[in-house]
Amino acid sequence: MSDRKDLVLVCNPKPNLLDRVRAKGFEAVSVFTAAAPAYAEPLSALVIEHAGDAGVVIGELNAAGLRERIAGVITHSEAALVLADELARRLGLPSNPARASAAAVDKSAMRAVLQGDERFAVANRMANDPGDVADMIALHGTVVVKPRDGAGSIGVRVLVDARKAADLDYPVLVEEYLEGPEYSVEALSVHGVHRILGVTEKFLFPGTVVESGHLFPARLTAAETAELTAFTVDFLDLLGVRLGVTHTELKLTPKGPRVIETHTRSGGDHIAKLVTLATGIDPIAESVTAATGGHPEFAARQTYWATTQYRAFEAGTVARVAGIDIARHMPGVNLVESALEPGLELHEAESSLDRPLGVVAIGRDPQEALDNANHALDQVLVDRT
């Protein structure tokens, strides 16, 4: 039996995570809950696909003689969070408890955990029909309805009129609407100790719940930052989180911070990249260290502000696109992400899938970062039919 611990079990990885596993001195065993993408095999010691069950994965590891070489399990995929934690527990490796990983993907389960503490409780119920939604509107005036296990703002709506609940995909989670600006707190936990990486400011497309951008770090007073971060540490303790990167979305309401949802993974929309650009800390790389039993050692050194900004468009069909390459060469731009091409059907912003153009940019102050991103977006010209 080998004493080497040179492999990391990586669930639904993207290339950036596989690169960081290699940079930390490990090889990857890549596990996919569906078919494996083409990039996986060249970057992995072994690829296991169509494996949504922990028993299947462990059987494959045993058959390949690799089980004893696994040093840790990691994912940054929403669809694989529960699977990764179950694998880690069954392999005797660092993990989050089942309650924490379940609450991170099931918003109703998270609310149930929080209801016993008035600091974190938010009025909610599972609705099975429009009458249940109407009851919540009667109690709270404005409510948010969402899938219990959704992501990317898909299926999320703000309602004040019960008549608009007829076409929802039931059952849905219904929550009281929380007033206040929205932020997220990025953290890294090791053995139940939560280290705050910073607070991200959120932007929404007007009249929607769809995020149009993020700014890291957020433009907050020292007191507001301290309030949000202390609240998040207590929240993660209550949930039982012990390991890995977390992305906790909150609103700063007149009654204090309240949690919208949390994820035991890095935030979407390149938030991990924003943290790295602004502070030099790589949350994805440090999560590999934590998952393999190490102790991440880093010091934040903020030198920039970093932002992701998106554009959505009125409904139509793309006829012609110009300016993408110009945008990539604008001052402060780190990344331009575009799905725009002739023939693409455009939709008004109802979810994160309706944002075909995005830019990551940095600046020496918050406004410069935002200006750099928006100036780059302005270079892209889209003709529609």
Secondary structure, DSSP 4 states (H G I P E B T S, - for coil): ------EEEEES--HHHHHHHHHTT-EEEEE-SSPPPTTTGGG-SEEE-S--SHHHHHHHHHHHT-GGGEEEEEE--GGGHHHHHHHHHHTT-S---HHHHHHHH-HHHHHHHHTTSTTT---EEEESSHHHHHHHHHHHSSEEEE-TT--TTTT-EEES-GGGGTT--SSEEEEEPPPS-EEEEEEEEETTEEEEEEEEEEEE-TTSSSEEEEEES----HHHHHHHHHHHHHHHHHHT--SEEEEEEEEEETTEEEEEEEESS--TTTHHHHHHHHHS--HHHHHHHHHTT-----------EEEEEEE---SEEEEEEE-HHHHHTSTTEEEEEE---TTPEE--SSSGGG--EEEEEEESSHHHHHHHHHHHHHT-EEEE-
